[in-house]
Amino acid sequence: MGMIIQGATGDWEVVIGLEVHAQVSSNAKLFSGSATEYGAEQNTQVSFVDAAMPGMLPVINRAAVEQAVKTGLGLKAKINNFSVFDRKNYFYADLPQGYQISQFLQPIVGEGILTIDLKDGVTREIGITRLHLEQDAGKSIHDQHPSMTLVDLNRSGVALMEIVSEPDMRSPEEAAAYVKKLRSILRYLGTCDGNMDEGSMRADVNVSVRRPGDELGTRCEMKNINSVRFIQAAIVYEANRQVDILEEGGTIAQETRLYDSVKGETRSMRSKEEAHDYRYFPDPDLLPLEFDDAFVNAIKADLPELPDAKKDRFISEMGISPYDAGVLVAEKEVADFFELVAKGRDAKLSANWVTGEFFGNLKRTGNTLATSPISADALGEVVDLVKDGTISNRIAKEVFEEMFDTGKSASAIVDEKGLKQVSDTGAIEVAIDEVIAANPEKLAEYRGGKDKLLGFFMGQVMKNTGGKANPGIVNKLLKPKLDG
């Protein structure tokens, strides 16, 4: 699966690591009681602590700590009962304190694992290095005034989890799979809403290239990318840029770069040698964060079933294909909807209807799962009617479209239009006899060895009954009559 770039002097392998900043789902900020709602008017969610007024002291938000521990458990990671908040010192207009409270040497969560899902059911394990809590900075706004930059501090102090991966990914596809899986796990856990377009999940992407099997090359970091598509495009551009430099005998400067999604290229922002010193030291206003095993165990007891476990259960207990199971568990809401449809029913048939007709009709009508006019129960009724032979699969699809457009139930439409499948053998025999009587030449050809004509007769019987004959019964009765 690795991305290999063929240069004039040989092959290059791409190495990728991601630092994902996920905004903690919490009604208050990390160290203050200010609200965290998205889209509020500028500077209306700012307390004295967020604005760094002198003498204001931070107080840790217990809910944010619980969410970080929960996420660590979801990533099968080591939970550190003792962690320290540090000050990361740098000057920027939207950082009123002149430092960011973060965690450096002693984070709340240590090493973990995330399993990514690739093509053809292949999976790979990507190492998680750490997860630490930190506060977000404000936002500089450059397009509201011709000569001034304005600052909105609504985000200042918002709780973030920085989730750092090992440099274990080898292609843009693997990086995309990692972000999608991480987003899915966070949403299942309820610890981050994963809305990349609202900035509640952003990624810093580290890219380096090397000869396959060599030591790691020098990496460049691309900051704050907020879509899976842009992450992939940035990796492709940056990896090729580095190979071109190395092929010409140049060296890669370790630096922070910006990905321009309009031009589809990366540009240098600032060099980031080790000289870039944030002068980390423990924040004197905050005691180390300590909690006991009972605190962790209480959170562990409350963990939901996560996508990998759910997928395994769908495959082993319900007999669903790995591909369909993967589609169904990607979003928790879809998995929950499917389980309601499949309850007490044929799980495979239910899965086919959810991933096929149901998704297709959502797309056709411009709906999402949340706005669907069809409930799980209403879809379940369609599955029942197909399963017990009341209607054929073809008619069920037409009925389902009408349900989407009218909101009527399946049985109401079937009754109204007289669509019940005919399973009465007597009625079907009459139809078969009529078709055979009307096609003597075709019958002679069939009996002369043209077996393929069985399909023709089958089609004629279905036509004769308006598509309502139960195909299984037609099949059973037709062949003996044709063979004479």
C-alpha positions as CSV (number, residue, x, y, z in Angstrom):
1,M,0.0,0.0,0.0
2,G,3.0,2.3,0.4
3,M,3.5,5.3,-1.9
4,I,6.7,4.8,-3.9
5,I,7.9,7.8,-6.0
6,Q,10.1,6.7,-8.9
7,G,12.9,9.2,-9.3
8,A,15.7,9.3,-11.9
9,T,18.1,7.9,-9.3
10,G,15.8,5.2,-7.9
11,D,12.8,4.8,-5.7
12,W,11.7,6.9,-2.7
13,E,9.4,5.9,0.1
14,V,7.0,8.4,1.7
15,V,6.8,8.5,5.5
16,I,3.9,10.2,7.2
17,G,3.0,11.1,10.8
18,L,-0.1,13.1,11.9
19,E,-0.8,15.3,14.9
20,V,-4.5,15.7,15.1
21,H,-6.1,18.5,17.2
22,A,-9.5,17.4,18.3
23,Q,-11.8,19.8,20.2
24,V,-13.1,18.2,23.3
25,S,-16.9,17.9,23.4
26,S,-17.6,20.0,26.5
27,N,-19.8,22.9,27.4
28,A,-17.0,24.8,29.0
29,K,-13.4,25.6,28.2
30,L,-10.3,23.8,29.6
31,F,-9.6,26.2,32.4
32,S,-12.6,28.5,32.5
33,G,-16.4,28.3,32.5
34,S,-16.9,30.1,29.2
35,A,-19.2,28.6,26.6
36,T,-17.7,26.7,23.6
37,E,-20.6,26.9,21.1
38,Y,-19.6,27.2,17.5
39,G,-20.6,30.3,15.5
40,A,-21.3,32.7,18.4
41,E,-20.7,36.4,17.8
42,Q,-17.0,37.4,18.1
43,N,-15.7,37.8,21.6
44,T,-18.9,36.9,23.4
45,Q,-17.5,33.7,24.9
46,V,-14.5,35.2,26.7
47,S,-14.0,35.2,30.4
48,F,-11.2,37.1,32.3
49,V,-9.2,33.9,32.3
50,D,-9.5,33.5,28.5
51,A,-8.5,37.1,28.0
52,A,-5.5,36.7,30.3
53,M,-6.4,39.5,32.7
54,P,-3.8,39.9,35.4
55,G,-4.3,37.7,38.5
56,M,-6.7,35.4,36.9
57,L,-6.1,31.7,37.8
58,P,-7.0,28.7,35.6
59,V,-9.1,25.9,37.1
60,I,-9.1,22.5,35.4
61,N,-12.4,21.3,33.8
62,R,-13.1,17.8,35.1
63,A,-15.3,17.0,32.1
64,A,-12.4,17.7,29.7
65,V,-10.1,15.3,31.8
66,E,-12.8,12.6,31.6
67,Q,-13.1,13.0,27.8
68,A,-9.3,12.7,27.4
69,V,-9.2,9.5,29.5
70,K,-12.1,8.1,27.6
71,T,-10.4,8.8,24.3
72,G,-7.2,7.2,25.5
73,L,-9.1,4.1,26.5
74,G,-10.8,4.1,23.0
75,L,-7.3,4.1,21.5
76,K,-6.2,1.2,23.7
77,A,-3.6,3.5,25.2
78,K,-1.7,3.8,28.5
79,I,-3.5,6.2,30.9
80,N,-1.1,8.2,33.0
81,N,-2.5,8.8,36.5
82,F,0.0,11.6,37.0
83,S,0.4,14.3,34.3
84,V,1.7,17.8,34.3
85,F,0.5,21.0,32.6
86,D,3.3,23.1,31.1
87,R,3.6,26.6,29.7
88,K,4.6,26.7,26.0
89,N,5.9,30.2,25.5
90,Y,5.5,32.1,22.2
91,F,4.2,35.4,21.2
92,Y,1.3,35.7,18.8
93,A,-1.5,38.3,18.5
94,D,-4.3,35.8,19.2
95,L,-2.5,34.3,22.3
96,P,-3.3,36.9,25.0
97,Q,-1.3,35.1,27.8
98,G,1.9,35.0,25.7
99,Y,2.0,31.3,26.4
100,Q,-0.3,28.3,25.8
101,I,-1.0,25.8,28.6
102,S,-0.2,22.4,27.2
103,Q,1.4,19.2,28.3
104,F,4.9,18.3,27.3
105,L,7.1,15.7,29.0
106,Q,4.3,14.1,31.1
107,P,1.0,13.8,29.0
108,I,-2.3,12.4,30.3
109,V,-2.3,9.5,27.8
110,G,0.7,7.5,26.5
111,E,1.2,5.0,23.7
112,G,-1.8,3.4,22.0
113,I,-2.9,1.7,18.7
114,L,-5.3,2.6,16.0
115,T,-6.3,0.0,13.3
116,I,-6.9,1.5,9.9
117,D,-9.1,-0.1,7.2
118,L,-7.7,-0.2,3.7
119,K,-8.9,-1.6,0.4
120,D,-10.0,-5.3,0.1
121,G,-10.4,-5.8,3.8
122,V,-6.7,-5.2,4.6
123,T,-6.1,-3.6,8.0
124,R,-2.9,-2.1,9.5
125,E,-2.0,-1.0,13.0
126,I,-0.7,2.6,13.4
127,G,1.0,3.5,16.6
128,I,-0.3,6.4,18.8
129,T,2.6,8.2,20.5
130,R,0.6,10.2,23.0
131,L,-2.5,12.3,23.7
132,H,-2.3,15.4,25.7
133,L,-4.6,18.2,26.7
134,E,-4.0,21.8,25.8
135,Q,-5.9,25.1,25.3
136,D,-6.6,26.5,21.8
137,A,-5.6,30.0,20.8
138,G,-7.9,32.7,19.5
139,K,-8.4,33.5,15.9
140,S,-6.8,36.3,13.8
141,I,-9.1,37.7,11.2
142,H,-7.4,39.4,8.3
143,D,-10.2,40.2,5.9
144,Q,-12.4,42.6,7.9
145,H,-10.2,45.7,7.7
146,P,-7.8,47.1,5.0
147,S,-4.9,47.6,7.3
148,M,-5.6,45.9,10.6
149,T,-5.9,42.3,11.8
150,L,-8.8,41.7,14.2
151,V,-8.8,39.1,16.9
152,D,-11.7,36.9,18.0
153,L,-11.0,35.2,21.4
154,N,-14.1,33.0,21.4
155,R,-11.8,29.9,20.8
156,S,-9.2,31.1,23.3
157,G,-8.9,28.5,26.0
158,V,-11.1,25.9,24.3
159,A,-10.0,22.3,25.3
160,L,-8.1,20.4,22.7
161,M,-6.8,16.9,22.6
162,E,-3.6,16.7,20.6
163,I,-3.3,13.1,19.3
164,V,0.1,12.3,17.9
165,S,0.8,9.3,15.7
166,E,4.0,7.4,15.1
167,P,5.5,8.0,11.6
168,D,3.8,4.6,10.6
169,M,1.9,5.7,7.5
170,R,3.3,5.2,4.1
171,S,0.7,6.7,1.6
172,P,-1.9,9.4,1.3
173,E,-4.6,6.6,1.4
174,E,-3.3,5.4,4.8
175,A,-3.3,8.9,6.2
176,A,-6.9,9.4,5.0
177,A,-7.9,6.0,6.5
178,Y,-6.3,7.0,9.8
179,V,-8.1,10.4,10.0
180,K,-11.4,8.8,9.1
181,K,-11.0,6.0,11.6
182,L,-9.9,8.4,14.4
183,R,-12.8,10.7,13.6
184,S,-15.2,7.7,13.8
185,I,-13.8,6.5,17.2
186,L,-14.0,10.1,18.6
187,R,-17.7,10.3,17.5
188,Y,-18.6,6.9,18.9
189,L,-17.0,7.9,22.2
190,G,-18.7,11.3,22.1
191,T,-15.4,13.0,23.0
192,C,-15.2,15.2,19.8
193,D,-17.9,15.9,17.2
194,G,-15.3,15.6,14.4
195,N,-16.7,18.5,12.3
196,M,-13.6,19.3,10.3
197,D,-15.4,22.1,8.4
198,E,-16.0,23.9,11.8
199,G,-12.4,23.4,12.8
200,S,-13.1,21.0,15.7
201,M,-10.7,18.5,14.1
202,R,-7.6,19.7,12.3
203,A,-4.4,17.9,11.4
204,D,-0.7,18.9,11.2
205,V,0.8,16.5,8.6
206,N,4.5,15.5,8.9
207,V,6.0,14.2,5.6
208,S,9.5,12.9,4.9
209,V,11.0,10.7,2.1
210,R,13.7,8.1,2.2
211,R,15.2,5.3,0.2
212,P,13.2,2.2,1.1
213,G,14.6,0.7,4.3
214,D,16.9,3.7,5.1
215,E,16.8,5.9,8.2
216,L,14.0,8.5,8.4
217,G,14.6,11.6,6.3
218,T,14.2,15.2,7.4
219,R,10.5,16.0,7.9
220,C,8.4,19.1,7.0
221,E,5.2,19.8,8.9
222,M,2.1,21.2,7.2
223,K,-0.1,23.0,9.7
224,N,-3.9,23.0,10.3
225,I,-5.3,21.1,7.4
226,N,-9.1,20.6,7.9
227,S,-10.2,18.1,5.3
228,V,-9.3,14.5,4.4
229,R,-9.0,15.5,0.7
230,F,-6.6,18.3,1.4
231,I,-4.5,16.1,3.7
232,Q,-4.0,13.6,0.8
233,A,-3.3,16.3,-1.8
234,A,-0.8,18.0,0.6
235,I,1.1,14.7,1.1
236,V,1.3,14.1,-2.7
237,Y,2.6,17.6,-3.4
238,E,5.0,17.7,-0.5
239,A,6.5,14.3,-1.1
240,N,7.2,15.1,-4.7
241,R,8.7,18.4,-3.8
242,Q,11.1,16.8,-1.4
243,V,12.1,14.1,-3.9
244,D,12.8,16.7,-6.6
245,I,15.1,18.5,-4.2
246,L,17.0,15.4,-3.2
247,E,17.2,14.1,-6.7
248,E,19.1,17.4,-7.6
249,G,21.5,16.8,-4.7
250,G,19.9,19.3,-2.4
251,T,18.9,18.9,1.3
252,I,15.5,19.2,3.0
253,A,15.3,22.0,5.5
254,Q,13.2,21.1,8.6
255,E,10.4,23.7,8.5
256,T,6.8,24.4,9.0
257,R,4.9,24.8,5.8
258,L,1.4,25.9,4.8
259,Y,-0.8,24.0,2.4
260,D,-2.6,26.3,-0.1
261,S,-5.8,24.4,-1.1
262,V,-6.6,26.8,-3.9
263,K,-3.2,26.5,-5.6
264,G,-2.7,22.9,-4.4
265,E,0.8,23.5,-3.2
266,T,2.8,23.9,0.0
267,R,4.7,27.1,1.0
268,S,7.3,27.7,3.7
269,M,6.0,29.5,6.8
270,R,8.9,29.3,9.2
271,S,12.0,27.2,9.8
272,K,11.7,24.9,12.7
273,E,15.1,23.8,13.8
274,E,15.5,22.6,17.4
275,A,16.4,26.3,18.0
276,H,12.7,27.1,18.1
277,D,12.6,27.0,21.8
278,Y,9.2,27.2,23.6
279,R,10.9,27.3,27.0
280,Y,8.5,24.7,28.5
281,F,8.1,24.7,32.2
282,P,5.4,23.4,34.6
283,D,2.6,26.0,34.9
284,P,3.0,27.4,38.5
285,D,-0.8,28.1,38.7
286,L,-1.7,24.4,38.2
287,L,-0.9,21.4,40.4
288,P,0.0,18.2,38.6
289,L,-3.1,16.3,37.5
290,E,-3.6,13.2,39.6
291,F,-6.4,10.6,39.6
292,D,-6.7,7.1,40.9
293,D,-7.6,3.8,39.1
294,A,-11.2,4.0,40.3
295,F,-11.6,7.2,38.2
296,V,-10.3,5.4,35.1
297,N,-12.3,2.2,35.8
298,A,-15.5,4.2,36.1
299,I,-15.0,5.7,32.7
300,K,-13.9,2.3,31.2
301,A,-17.2,0.7,32.5
302,D,-19.1,3.3,30.5
303,L,-17.3,2.9,27.2
304,P,-19.6,2.2,24.2
305,E,-19.0,-0.6,21.7
306,L,-16.4,0.9,19.3
307,P,-16.4,0.5,15.4
308,D,-13.9,-2.4,15.3
309,A,-15.7,-4.5,17.9
310,K,-19.1,-3.7,16.2
311,K,-17.7,-4.7,12.8
312,D,-16.4,-8.0,14.2
313,R,-19.8,-8.7,15.7
314,F,-21.7,-7.8,12.5
315,I,-19.5,-10.3,10.6
316,S,-19.3,-13.1,13.1
317,E,-22.8,-13.0,14.6
318,M,-24.9,-11.6,11.7
319,G,-23.0,-13.1,8.7
320,I,-22.6,-9.7,7.0
321,S,-19.7,-9.3,4.5
322,P,-16.6,-7.5,5.8
323,Y,-17.2,-4.7,3.2
324,D,-20.8,-4.1,4.2
325,A,-19.9,-4.3,7.9
326,G,-17.3,-1.6,7.3
327,V,-19.8,0.7,5.6
328,L,-22.4,0.2,8.3
329,V,-20.1,0.9,11.3
330,A,-18.3,4.0,9.9
331,E,-20.9,6.3,11.5
332,K,-22.4,5.4,14.8
333,E,-25.9,6.7,13.7
334,V,-25.9,4.4,10.7
335,A,-24.9,1.4,12.7
336,D,-27.6,2.1,15.3
337,F,-30.2,2.5,12.5
338,F,-29.1,-0.8,10.9
339,E,-29.4,-2.6,14.2
340,L,-33.0,-1.4,14.5
341,V,-33.8,-2.6,11.0
342,A,-32.1,-6.0,11.5
343,K,-33.6,-6.7,14.9
344,G,-35.4,-10.1,14.7
345,R,-34.9,-10.1,10.9
346,D,-32.6,-11.5,8.2
347,A,-29.5,-9.4,8.9
348,K,-27.9,-9.9,5.4
349,L,-31.1,-8.8,3.7
350,S,-31.4,-5.8,6.1
351,A,-27.8,-4.8,5.4
352,N,-28.4,-5.0,1.6
353,W,-31.4,-2.7,1.9
354,V,-29.7,-0.2,4.2
355,T,-26.5,0.1,2.1
356,G,-28.3,-0.1,-1.2
357,E,-31.9,1.2,-1.6
358,F,-32.0,3.2,1.6
359,F,-28.7,5.1,1.0
360,G,-29.6,5.5,-2.7
361,N,-33.0,7.1,-1.9
362,L,-31.4,9.4,0.7
363,K,-29.1,10.6,-2.0
364,R,-31.9,10.9,-4.6
365,T,-34.0,13.0,-2.3
366,G,-31.2,15.1,-0.8
367,N,-31.8,13.7,2.7
368,T,-29.4,12.6,5.4
369,L,-30.1,9.9,8.0
370,A,-31.2,12.6,10.4
371,T,-33.8,14.0,8.0
372,S,-34.9,10.6,6.5
373,P,-38.7,10.4,5.9
374,I,-38.3,6.6,6.4
375,S,-37.8,5.2,9.9
376,A,-36.0,1.9,10.7
377,D,-39.4,0.3,11.4
378,A,-40.8,1.4,8.0
379,L,-37.7,-0.1,6.3
380,G,-38.0,-3.2,8.4
381,E,-41.5,-3.7,7.1
382,V,-40.2,-3.7,3.5
383,V,-37.6,-6.3,4.4
384,D,-40.3,-8.5,6.0
385,L,-42.6,-8.3,2.9
386,V,-39.7,-9.4,0.6
387,K,-38.6,-12.1,3.0
388,D,-42.0,-13.7,3.3
389,G,-42.6,-13.5,-0.5
390,T,-45.5,-11.0,-0.3
391,I,-43.7,-8.8,-2.8
392,S,-40.8,-9.5,-5.2
393,N,-37.5,-7.6,-4.8
394,R,-38.2,-5.6,-8.0
395,I,-41.6,-4.4,-6.8
396,A,-40.2,-3.8,-3.3
397,K,-37.8,-1.2,-4.8
398,E,-40.6,0.6,-6.5
399,V,-42.7,0.5,-3.3
400,F,-39.7,1.9,-1.3
401,E,-39.3,4.8,-3.7
402,E,-42.9,5.7,-3.3
403,M,-42.6,5.4,0.5
404,F,-39.8,7.9,0.4
405,D,-41.8,10.3,-1.8
406,T,-45.2,10.0,0.0
407,G,-44.4,8.9,3.5
408,K,-46.9,6.0,3.2
409,S,-46.2,2.6,4.7
410,A,-45.2,-0.3,2.6
411,S,-48.3,-2.4,3.3
412,A,-50.6,0.6,2.5
413,I,-48.9,1.0,-1.0
414,V,-49.0,-2.7,-1.7
415,D,-52.7,-2.9,-0.8
416,E,-53.6,0.3,-2.7
417,K,-51.9,-0.9,-5.9
418,G,-52.7,-4.6,-5.6
419,L,-49.0,-5.5,-5.7
420,K,-49.0,-8.6,-3.6
421,Q,-46.9,-11.3,-5.2
422,V,-49.0,-14.2,-6.5
423,S,-47.9,-17.4,-4.7
424,D,-51.1,-19.3,-5.6
425,T,-49.8,-22.3,-7.6
426,G,-53.1,-22.6,-9.5
427,A,-53.0,-19.1,-10.8
428,I,-49.4,-19.4,-11.8
429,E,-50.0,-22.7,-13.6
430,V,-52.8,-21.0,-15.6
431,A,-50.3,-18.2,-16.6
432,I,-47.7,-20.8,-17.6
433,D,-50.2,-22.8,-19.8
434,E,-51.2,-19.5,-21.5
435,V,-47.6,-18.6,-22.3
436,I,-46.8,-22.1,-23.6
437,A,-49.9,-22.1,-25.8
438,A,-49.1,-18.7,-27.3
439,N,-45.5,-19.7,-28.2
440,P,-45.5,-23.1,-30.0
441,E,-42.4,-22.3,-32.2
442,K,-40.4,-21.3,-29.1
443,L,-41.5,-24.5,-27.3
444,A,-40.4,-26.6,-30.3
445,E,-37.0,-24.9,-30.3
446,Y,-36.6,-25.4,-26.5
447,R,-37.4,-29.1,-26.8
448,G,-34.9,-29.2,-29.7
449,G,-32.2,-28.4,-27.2
450,K,-32.2,-24.6,-26.9
451,D,-32.1,-24.5,-23.1
452,K,-31.5,-20.8,-23.0
453,L,-35.2,-20.2,-23.9
454,L,-36.1,-21.1,-20.3
455,G,-35.3,-17.4,-19.5
456,F,-37.6,-16.3,-22.3
457,F,-40.6,-18.3,-20.9
458,M,-39.8,-17.2,-17.4
459,G,-39.9,-13.5,-18.6
460,Q,-43.2,-14.1,-20.4
461,V,-44.9,-15.6,-17.3
462,M,-43.7,-12.7,-15.2
463,K,-45.1,-10.3,-17.8
464,N,-48.4,-12.2,-18.0
465,T,-48.8,-11.8,-14.2
466,G,-47.7,-8.1,-14.2
467,G,-44.5,-9.1,-12.4
468,K,-46.4,-10.4,-9.4
469,A,-45.8,-14.1,-9.7
470,N,-43.4,-15.5,-7.1
471,P,-40.3,-16.3,-9.3
472,G,-39.4,-19.2,-7.1
473,I,-42.7,-20.9,-7.7
474,V,-42.7,-20.1,-11.5
475,N,-39.3,-21.7,-11.7
476,K,-40.4,-24.8,-10.0
477,L,-43.6,-25.3,-12.1
478,L,-42.3,-24.0,-15.5
479,K,-39.5,-26.5,-16.3
480,P,-41.5,-29.7,-15.9
481,K,-44.2,-28.3,-18.2
482,L,-41.7,-27.2,-20.9
483,D,-39.9,-30.6,-20.8
484,G,-43.4,-32.1,-21.4
